[in-house]
Amino acid sequence: MTKETGYEKDFLLWTQQQAELLKNGHWAELDIEHLVEELEALGRSEQKELGSYLQVLLMHLLKCQYQPERRTKSWDHTLNNCRDKIQDCLEDIPSLQRYLHNPMWRQKYYRRACRDAAKETQKSIETFPDFSCHVEKVTQNLTPHPPSLRGNGEKSKSLSSQERDLERGFPDTVKS
């Protein structure tokens, strides 16, 4: 099976063959072009995963701010899950933090979160503020979690969802 045929015909088999070639030091037989392509795609995939969790987190925070009367345990679960997943992404791949520090990157996901929140709340997208300092607070407070929330072997104080949001720098409701 040629390099091209393996890659195009049976991707899983191709990856296993490439791994075996790497393990055995058979450098000349490696499908370098496709390996580079796949490594680059893998990095983009990790970045998109982080962005997806950030988008869902921001959308739910907007929903909580603009429809606090509809806040449910499910929303709280989603907020906590997204924070945990973002934390996992950043712990597994620390270089992803550079995206959280990039205002253009954050703004892209904030705009998407506003679009999604508008659909779910049935409010006009203009209801939600332009890219704001709240997004800065969200990204600054994603990692590390405050010690009282992480446990660290001791019993953590049980916090209400409002206290957790405030501790992380998120207002529970918008002050008009």
C-alpha positions in Angstrom: 0.0 0.0 0.0 1.5 3.3 -1.0 1.6 6.3 1.3 -1.1 8.1 -0.6 -3.4 5.1 -0.9 -3.1 4.3 2.8 -4.0 7.8 3.8 -6.8 8.2 1.3 -8.3 4.7 1.6 -8.0 3.8 5.3 -7.1 6.6 7.6 -7.0 4.5 10.7 -4.7 2.0 9.2 -2.5 4.8 7.8 -2.2 6.3 11.3 -1.2 3.0 12.8 1.4 2.4 10.0 2.9 5.9 10.5 3.1 5.4 14.3 4.9 2.1 13.7 7.3 3.7 11.3 8.0 6.4 13.8 8.6 3.9 16.6 11.0 2.0 14.5 12.9 5.0 13.2 12.0 4.4 9.5 12.1 8.1 8.7 12.4 7.8 4.9 9.2 5.8 4.7 7.1 8.3 6.6 4.3 10.1 4.7 5.6 13.6 5.8 3.2 15.7 3.8 0.1 14.1 5.3 1.7 13.8 8.8 2.3 17.6 8.8 -1.3 18.2 7.5 -2.7 16.0 10.3 -0.6 17.6 13.0 -1.7 21.1 12.0 -5.4 19.9 11.9 -5.0 18.5 15.3 -3.9 21.8 16.7 -6.8 23.6 15.1 -9.2 21.0 16.5 -7.9 21.7 20.1 -8.4 25.4 19.5 -11.9 25.0 18.2 -12.8 22.7 21.2 -11.7 25.5 23.6 -13.7 28.1 21.6 -16.8 25.9 21.5 -16.8 25.6 25.3 -16.1 29.3 25.7 -19.1 30.1 23.4 -21.5 27.9 25.4 -20.2 29.4 28.6 -20.7 32.9 27.4 -24.1 32.2 26.0 -25.3 30.7 29.3 -23.9 33.7 31.3 -25.8 36.0 29.0 -29.0 34.0 29.5 -28.4 34.2 33.2 -27.9 37.9 33.1 -30.9 38.7 30.8 -33.3 36.1 32.0 -32.4 35.4 35.7 -35.9 34.3 36.5 -35.5 31.4 34.1 -32.2 30.2 35.5 -32.3 26.5 36.2 -30.1 23.8 37.7 -29.5 22.7 34.1 -28.0 26.1 33.3 -25.8 25.9 36.4 -24.7 22.4 35.4 -23.8 23.7 31.9 -21.9 26.7 33.3 -19.9 24.4 35.6 -19.3 21.8 32.9 -18.0 24.4 30.4 -15.7 25.9 33.1 -14.4 22.4 33.9 -13.9 21.5 30.2 -12.1 24.8 29.5 -9.9 24.2 32.6 -9.1 20.7 31.3 -8.2 22.0 27.8 -5.8 24.6 29.4 -4.3 22.0 31.7 -3.8 19.5 28.9 -2.5 22.1 26.4 -1.2 25.2 28.2 -0.3 26.9 24.9 -4.1 27.3 24.3 -4.1 30.1 26.9 -2.7 32.5 24.3 -6.1 32.3 22.5 -7.9 33.4 25.7 -5.6 36.4 25.9 -6.3 37.3 22.3 -9.2 39.9 22.1 -10.0 39.2 18.5 -10.3 35.4 19.2 -12.5 36.0 22.3 -14.7 38.5 20.4 -15.4 35.9 17.7 -16.8 33.5 20.2 -18.6 36.3 22.1 -20.4 37.3 19.0 -21.5 33.7 18.4 -22.6 33.5 22.0 -24.7 36.6 21.6 -26.3 35.2 18.5 -27.2 31.9 20.3 -28.4 33.7 23.4 -30.7 35.9 21.3 -32.2 32.8 19.7 -32.7 31.1 23.0 -34.0 34.1 24.9 -36.1 35.4 22.0 -34.5 38.8 22.6 -33.0 41.0 19.9 -29.3 40.5 19.5 -28.9 44.3 20.2 -30.1 43.5 23.7 -26.7 42.1 24.5 -23.7 44.4 25.0 -20.9 44.7 22.5 -17.8 42.8 23.4 -17.4 44.0 27.0 -15.3 43.9 30.1 -17.4 40.9 31.2 -15.7 38.8 28.6 -12.3 39.9 29.9 -13.4 38.8 33.4 -14.7 35.5 32.2 -11.4 34.6 30.5 -9.2 35.9 33.3 -11.1 33.8 35.8 -11.2 30.5 33.9 -7.9 29.3 35.2 -7.1 28.5 37.8 -10.3 28.0 39.7 -10.4 29.7 43.0 -9.1 27.3 45.7 -12.4 27.2 47.6 -14.1 25.8 44.5 -11.4 23.2 43.6 -11.5 21.4 47.0 -7.7 20.7 47.3 -8.3 17.8 49.7 -10.3 19.9 52.2 -14.0 20.4 52.4 -15.0 23.3 50.2 -17.5 25.8 51.3 -20.8 25.1 49.5 -21.5 28.2 47.4 -24.7 29.2 45.7 -24.6 29.7 42.0 -24.7 33.5 42.5 -21.7 33.3 44.9 -19.8 31.1 42.5 -20.4 33.5 39.6 -19.5 36.5 41.8 -16.3 34.8 43.0 -15.3 34.2 39.4 -16.1 37.8 38.4 -19.5 37.3 36.7 -22.5 39.4 37.7 -25.6 37.3 38.1 -27.8 39.9 36.6 -27.4 43.0 34.6 -27.8 46.2 36.5 -29.9 48.6 34.4 
